[in-house]
Amino acid sequence: MRAVELFEQGVRQVEVARILGVHSESVRRWKRLWEQGGAAALRRRPASGRPRKLDDDQVERVRAALDQGARAHGFEAEVWTLERVGMVVERITGVRLAATSVWRLLTVRLGWSLQRPARRAVERDEAEIARWLTHEWPRIKRGP
């Protein structure tokens, strides 16, 4: 809209580009649109493209379901995978999503991030590890 004001004042396209800090080709395109359809031709338009598969209400229902945990949905471990989330989304909304769409749902719309579970042996004995670090390791480090 600032470019329109400058066009109406008779400012040259090169100057408009410099003032606004944009490429001169953008200014040429804006001026052409302005000459053909006025200022209304430069107003923001809704994003084009395919509409989202899940509306905001459905996303909130999915969020609530995921917050219940994986076990609440019949999975053995309390870990969410793309496949599991996709199954829950389909169960709740009736919409089947590809793995990439599930990833986008989780990261962009729900704000989740990738979390990998720590891999530790079930037999791990923290007390024995602490004892080894305080008694055995200093003895080994000193040498024979």
Backbone hydrogen bonds, N-H to C=O, Kabsch-Sander energy under -0.5 kcal/mol:
donor,donor_aa,acceptor,acceptor_aa,energy
5,E,1,M,-1.9
6,L,2,R,-2.1
7,F,3,A,-2.7
8,E,4,V,-2.7
9,Q,5,E,-1.3
10,G,7,F,-1.5
11,V,6,L,-2.3
16,V,12,R,-2.2
17,A,13,Q,-2.4
18,R,14,V,-1.9
19,I,15,E,-3.0
20,L,16,V,-2.5
21,G,17,A,-1.3
22,V,17,A,-1.9
26,S,23,H,-0.7
27,V,23,H,-1.4
28,R,24,S,-2.3
29,R,25,E,-2.2
30,W,26,S,-2.6
31,K,27,V,-2.7
32,R,28,R,-2.3
33,L,29,R,-2.3
34,W,30,W,-2.7
35,E,31,K,-2.7
36,Q,32,R,-1.7
37,G,33,L,-2.9
38,G,34,W,-2.3
41,A,38,G,-1.2
42,L,39,A,-1.5
43,R,40,A,-1.1
59,V,55,D,-2.2
60,E,56,D,-2.0
61,R,57,D,-1.9
62,V,58,Q,-2.3
63,R,59,V,-2.6
64,A,60,E,-2.3
65,A,61,R,-2.0
66,L,62,V,-2.7
67,D,63,R,-2.2
68,Q,64,A,-0.7
68,Q,65,A,-0.8
69,G,66,L,-1.3
73,H,70,A,-1.4
74,G,71,R,-1.9
75,F,70,A,-1.7
79,V,77,A,-1.5
85,V,81,T,-2.7
86,G,82,L,-2.5
87,M,83,E,-1.9
88,V,84,R,-2.2
89,V,85,V,-2.8
90,E,86,G,-2.2
91,R,87,M,-2.3
92,I,88,V,-2.5
93,T,89,V,-2.8
94,G,89,V,-0.6
94,G,90,E,-1.6
95,V,89,V,-0.6
96,R,94,G,-0.5
97,L,95,V,-0.5
102,V,98,A,-2.2
103,W,99,A,-2.5
104,R,100,T,-2.3
105,L,101,S,-2.3
106,L,102,V,-2.6
107,T,103,W,-2.8
108,V,104,R,-2.3
109,R,104,R,-1.3
110,L,105,L,-1.8
112,W,106,L,-3.1
120,R,118,A,-0.8
124,R,121,A,-1.2
126,E,124,R,-0.6
129,I,125,D,-2.1
130,A,126,E,-2.4
131,R,127,A,-2.3
132,W,128,E,-2.5
133,L,129,I,-2.4
134,T,130,A,-1.9
135,H,131,R,-2.4
136,E,131,R,-0.6
136,E,132,W,-0.5
137,W,132,W,-2.7
139,R,135,H,-1.0
140,I,136,E,-2.6
141,K,137,W,-2.8
142,R,138,P,-1.9
143,G,139,R,-1.1
